[in-house]
Amino acid sequence: MRIKYHIACFFIKYVYRWKFIGQFPNDLKKFVLIGGPHTSNHDFFIGLFTKWYFGANFHFVGKKSLFTFPLGIFLKALGGVPIDRSKSQGFVDAVVGVFNQKKQFVLAISPEGTRKQVARWKTGFYHIAKMANVPVVTMTFDFGNRQTEFFEPFYPTEDKDADINYLKSLIIGVDGKNPEGNFKG
């Protein structure tokens, strides 16, 4: 485990020259971690090095078909969790099921759902958090300032539109690696 920390420190400090603002919520057992703006494959590596730096155990989900040998071994080692979407339950229900089965589970997900600029966020992360009764923690990939900022855990309310607008406000104006993909609102 210490080797991952040292690898993360090297890349964070010397390759990306990155810093962290705010606190990563290591004390929370379950939450949905959203990161943005998601404009580049570099975001995955920033996320991975963040995970190793803080000794966190967050996961990402993918189609079950991606988790076949040999790629599946690698994806699972990085925190991937296969989701079988061929069953009658949908994606949100499948991920909520994972939350309900585990004592500790952190799901990292991009609300944009792609690296390209989008007019609207996908709201699956929000429904997952609400149905699993867990908070949403927002983190940024701010390449303009070379930093990741963590925001306080946010518990979804009964006003979905207001909640989504608040979460978007934490990311709007942040410079992703490819600014043409930045979220504009």
N, C-alpha and C positions, 0 to 999 in steps of 0.2 A: 504494500500500500504506500509506503514511503517513497518508492521509486516513482509512482504516478504523481505524487506531490512535487517531487523534484523536477520531473519532466514538465509538469504544468507551470511551475515557477520559471523555468528556463524560457518556455514559449511566451508566457504572459509578460515577463520582464524584458527579455532580450529580442524576441522575434516580433511580437505585436506591440511591445512597449505600452502595455495595458495597465489600467488600474481599476479598482472596485470602489464604488460609492454605495453607502448604505450597508445593511446587514443581510447576509444570506440566512434564511430562517431555519437553521439546523435543528431548532427545538421543535418544529412542527413535524408530526409523523406522516401526515397526508396533506397534499395540496396539489393544485394544478399550477404549473409554472409556465407562464407565457413569455415569449421573447420576441422582440422586434426592434426595429424593422428587420424583416428577414429578406435580405436582398442578395445574398451570396452564400456559397458553400463554406466560406470562412466562418459563418455564424455557427455551423455545426462544431467546428474546432474550438471556437471561443467557448461554446457551451460545454464541450468535453473537457477542456482545460479548467473551466470554472468548476465543474463537477469534481475533478481530481484535486484542485486547489483547496476546496472547502471540505473535501472528504464526504461529499454528498452522494446520495444514491438515487439519482433521478433517472427516469426511464422515458423512452419514446415508444410509440406504437407503430406498427406497420402491418401490411397485409400478410396473412399467414403464408402465402405462397413465396414471399421473400425469404422466409426462414428455413429454406431447405439447405441441405449440405452442399457445399462447404460454407457459403455466405452466412447461413443461419448461425453457425457457431460464433463467427465474428460479431454479428449484429447483437446476439444475446450477451456476449462478453462486454459490449459497450453499453448495455442497458436496454436493448430492444425487447419488446414484448409483442409476440404475434397475436393478431386479432383475426378470428375466423368470421368473416362477414357473409359467408354463404348460408349461415343459419338464419332462422327467422328473426332473430333480434338484430337491431341496427347497430351501427358503430358506437353511438353514445351509450346504449344499453350494455354493449359488450365491455366497454371501458369502465362503466360504473360497476359492472360485475367484478372486474379486476380489483377496483378500489374496495369493494365489499368483502372480497376474499382475503385481503392482506391487512396485516396490522400496521405496516408502514408502506406507503406508496406515494411517490411523487412523479407526476406525469409532466414532461416538458413538451410543449407543443407551440407551433407558430399559429397565431390567430389569422394570419393572412392565408395560410394554407399553400403558399407558393413563394418563390423568390421574386416573382414579377410584381409590379405595382398593381394593386387591386382597389376597386372603388368601395368594396365592402369586406368586412371581416367575415370569416366563417364563424359561426357561433357554437359549434360543437363543444369547445372547451368550456364555455359558459354553462351549457346544459349539463355537462359532466360534473362540473363543480357543484352546481345547484342540486342535482339528483344524488350525488355522493355526499352532500353536506360537508364540503371541504372548501377552504378559501382559494382564491386566485392570487398568486404572487407574480408581479410583473417585473421583468428584467429587460434592459435595453442592450442593443448592440450598437454602441455609439462610436463609429469609426472616426467621426469628426473630432471628438475629444479623446479618442482612444480609451474608452471606459465602458464598463457595465455598471448600471445603477440598478439597485434592488429597491423595490417599493414595499410598503407595509402590506401584510396580507389583507385581502379584501374579500368579505363574505357577500355573495350575491343576495340581493333583496328581491322584493316582488316586482320591482320596476326594471325589467330587462333593458329597455332602451336607455334609461339613465345610467345603469351599471356599465353597459357597453361604451357609452359616451365617456364616462369617467375613465375607464381602462384605456380607451383610445387616446385620451388627453395626455396620458403618461408617455406615449410613444410618438405622438405627432411632433414633428420638428427635430427628431433625433436623426442624425445622418448615418445611414447604413453604408456598407462598403461600396455599393453601387447606388448613388443618390437617385438615379432615375427610378429606382424601385421603392423609394421611401413612401411611407404611408402618408397620404395627404388629408385623410379624414373622410 
